[in-house]
Amino acid sequence: MINTKHVINFNPENCVGCKMCYKACFIDVISWDEENKKPVFKYVSECEHCNYCEVSCKRGCIEVIPDFASQKFRQSFDIYR
């Protein structure tokens, strides 16, 4: 979902630089900072909140908080009322 207000909380103190979150993100929301050996969450508004990054992090450094209110669904079910 593009232009959402999702939040991704990241605890850098627990991160060991394994890149599992970076590899898990198929949307490229997460970039990798080679110098600091940490993920960079660049495009959070494009996050699909699949939670693959959160689940793949064995150290529990990532928490994805979806903002469902900001999503716009293009399908209407008014004809079924």
C-alpha positions as CSV (number, residue, x, y, z in Angstrom):
1,M,0.0,0.0,0.0
2,I,1.6,3.2,-1.0
3,N,1.3,6.5,1.0
4,T,0.3,4.8,4.3
5,K,1.5,5.8,7.7
6,H,2.9,2.5,8.9
7,V,5.5,2.6,11.7
8,I,8.5,0.3,11.9
9,N,10.2,0.3,15.3
10,F,13.8,-0.7,15.2
11,N,16.0,-1.4,18.2
12,P,19.6,-1.0,16.9
13,E,21.2,-2.1,20.2
14,N,20.0,-5.7,19.7
15,C,20.9,-5.9,16.0
16,V,23.8,-8.1,15.2
17,G,23.9,-7.3,11.4
18,C,22.7,-10.6,10.1
19,K,20.8,-9.0,7.2
20,M,17.8,-11.4,7.6
21,C,15.4,-8.5,7.7
22,Y,17.0,-6.9,4.6
23,K,16.8,-10.2,2.7
24,A,13.2,-10.8,3.8
25,C,11.9,-7.5,2.5
26,F,10.7,-8.1,-1.1
27,I,9.4,-4.5,-1.5
28,D,12.8,-2.8,-0.8
29,V,11.5,-0.9,2.2
30,I,14.7,-1.9,4.0
31,S,18.1,-0.8,2.6
32,W,21.4,-1.9,4.1
33,D,24.0,0.4,5.6
34,E,27.3,-1.3,4.9
35,E,29.3,1.1,7.1
36,N,27.2,0.6,10.2
37,K,26.1,-3.0,9.4
38,K,22.5,-2.1,10.2
39,P,19.2,-1.9,8.2
40,V,17.9,1.4,7.1
41,F,14.1,1.7,6.8
42,K,13.9,4.1,3.8
43,Y,10.5,3.6,2.3
44,V,8.2,2.9,5.2
45,S,5.2,4.4,3.5
46,E,5.4,1.6,0.9
47,C,5.5,-1.2,3.4
48,E,3.0,-4.0,2.8
49,H,3.0,-4.9,6.5
50,C,3.7,-8.6,5.6
51,N,5.8,-8.7,8.8
52,Y,8.5,-10.9,7.1
53,C,11.2,-8.6,8.5
54,E,9.8,-8.7,12.0
55,V,9.4,-12.5,11.9
56,S,12.8,-13.1,10.4
57,C,14.6,-11.1,13.0
58,K,15.7,-13.6,15.6
59,R,16.8,-10.9,18.0
60,G,13.4,-9.2,18.1
61,C,14.8,-5.8,16.9
62,I,11.9,-5.0,14.6
63,E,8.2,-4.3,15.2
64,V,5.9,-3.5,12.3
65,I,2.8,-1.4,13.3
66,P,0.4,-1.2,10.3
67,D,-1.9,1.9,9.9
68,F,-5.0,0.3,8.5
69,A,-6.9,3.6,8.7
70,S,-4.7,5.2,6.0
71,Q,-5.2,2.5,3.5
72,K,-7.6,3.1,0.6
73,F,-9.3,0.1,-0.8
74,R,-10.4,0.4,-4.3
75,Q,-13.1,-2.2,-4.2
76,S,-16.6,-1.3,-3.0
77,F,-19.1,-3.8,-1.7
78,D,-22.1,-1.4,-1.8
79,I,-23.9,-3.5,-4.4
80,Y,-24.2,-6.3,-1.8
81,R,-26.2,-4.2,0.7
